[in-house]
Amino acid sequence: MSEDYYISDDFSPEFYIKLAQAGFISTTTPLRKEIYLLPEIQTQYALLDFKDLHISKKIKKLIKNENYQVTINQKLDELLFQIRNHHKDSWLSYEYKHLIKKLSTINHDNFKLISFEVSTLDNELISGEIGYIIGKTYTSLSGFFNRNFNNHGTLQLILLGKYLENNGFDFWNLGHTCPSYKLKLGAKVYKRDKFLERWIKSVNS
């Protein structure tokens, strides 16, 4: 496969799932006043094995204090709104959000979209992300954190990592190797061929 990026006007859940199962991570791009799906089969991937998950002293303290609550698939609409606002040039277009909403209602061919949410004890959403499960893998798509709450973006990542580990996932696909927080979490860089070896085995488990 000589190219990394492809383009399509097909925003159907079925097409998206087939792309995801094959190892593509799809975003969007504007072109000639239209929005298109932008599937990417990356040259490198950041994969995290849970034995390598790094938890700093600050995050351990936040976890111990328990001044938060975790929910899954409870605040998708609010989370999508916050992600869109958090990122200046977000690829989370109207078309993609509509697709995400459709995907959240189906459990198809070992694929499941999830939203992972961290809130205050007063139920204020302060960090979270969307991603998908295929087989024994989890892939991150996009997330946000409230900058008024120090380290709660990292807290969300650690809590998600522990959730995946405790539920028997093989690894966590963090996508691109940048930003640097992914490697600080403990992710390792895999070239495409080595990634696909692990990916195909785990998505078919």
Steps between C-alpha positions, in 0.01 A plus 500: 500500500677810373270775632411607854186707443192424295179696445135402479153651504362188671405580860306179555562307824566181302783656298651667806503173693667310215770768484553485876522121497773522235707737717401834347428795729254734330460873549365761255629765262338792314535501122324731254247611761411140588602280794652161422598202709879471527607143584868464586707184517789647694869436444546481879269440795532564872395183684483468876538167678349539843807371683676813370235748619677777693310658789663806656483589869264789421254269327525239775404773746200604288386139477537453875297814575205365297357847428365384166262252342540291183219423257492322166255586222302736723599846371575455131323816379670721757835335436475557124417865564798543733741326262391725215553812716831378642677459166536813288501324162301193592436232238187410699265636234121485502518197269744320726300579814190363329694184414625468859144525629395219264797285599418544869166323450632183337717206602609363166765244401694526831509882468372727775535877530540632855523831679710500818411786733651643819286742701509675836292359784251775407474343152694767307676342204871586525672259260421217265549341163333305224646184353407151390542140603573231242563152638757539777622843383402855584577796271489864615344756265484837676449650843500812712582621849395804702812709558361625831561153645872429517614160370146373442570435133777263604276359774242406239764321292629303798150403612420386147823301482420321826146433382630340179756294691244377753264397221749283316596714201823409319620855439399862451539658155577869549541568128763754400821503701454872576423686724772393743262413787434164333859385539512646851203278585709201398400445137751351257538583129411226252559521126200417286593138423569413865185683609287305255643169623377575852185673384366220280558243772324701772203635302411144404523369857 
